[in-house]
Amino acid sequence: MAACRSKKPAAPASIATSDNLRLIASYPIAVKEPSDLCLSPDRQSLWTVSDEEGEVFQMSLTGKVLRHFKSNLPDLEGITTVGESSLAILSERNRELEIVDYDGNVQSRSKIDMPGERNSGPESVTFDEAASVFYTLKEQSPGLLLTLDRNLHEISRTSLNFAQDYSAMSYEATRGHLWVMSDQSKSMFVLDSNMKIQTAFSANIPQPEGMSVDYLARKLYVVCDKTAMLYIFSFADY
């Protein structure tokens, strides 16, 4: 589908951060209610989904929409790249995870067993290519981390208790760490393979709904549901 033009870059907003994190740019994006965020395999673009529109968007690193397609899933809350040419997209309401190509053609799908009301299902999805596993979250009541294999079968589930809620995550392959973001705690936690916290960053972002980490560039990308903004931070090594 034809790409939309993003608005002009905005001046960095006044967002308080911890000393190890610095806001370097912010851009308005032409995506209503963006949820989740992931970096493309070549680190040159970003993918997000629209909760309101049920669409999938590929954006430049400055928020310009490059392509988009309609999904057949409602209430999209998660997206991640799988290999070089596929995506996994997540429906909170349906408790369903689909693998699609870059045009939206469905390759496989699976239901996710997660307790709670219809609007209290899985949030965010990310993929560890080396281990060939997916991770997905339950936001709260209780907070859960589910691990699924490449065929979307559940391997394990882990209770989470280090934050007030769990709104997004990003698997960072260079260090093998899982970054987990909490909206209510205003923080991003970096977990090792044993789910132990290695470090944390904080930022007073209004209603963040997705993040993606580029460790090689020391950059953190965050999308905000409330303002439809893309924020770019630099972070200190750890």
Secondary structure, DSSP 8 states (H G I E B T S, - for coil): ---------B------B-TTEEEEEEEE-S-SSEEEEEE-TTSSEEEEEETTTTEEEEEETTS-EEEEEE-SSSSEEEEEEETTTEEEEEETTTTEEEEEETT--EEEEEE----S-TTSSEEEEEEETTTTEEEEEE-SSSEEEEEEETTS-EEEEEEE-SSS---EEEEETTTTEEEEEETTTTEEEEE-TTS-EEEEEEB--SSEEEEEEETTTTEEEEEETTTTEEEEEEE---
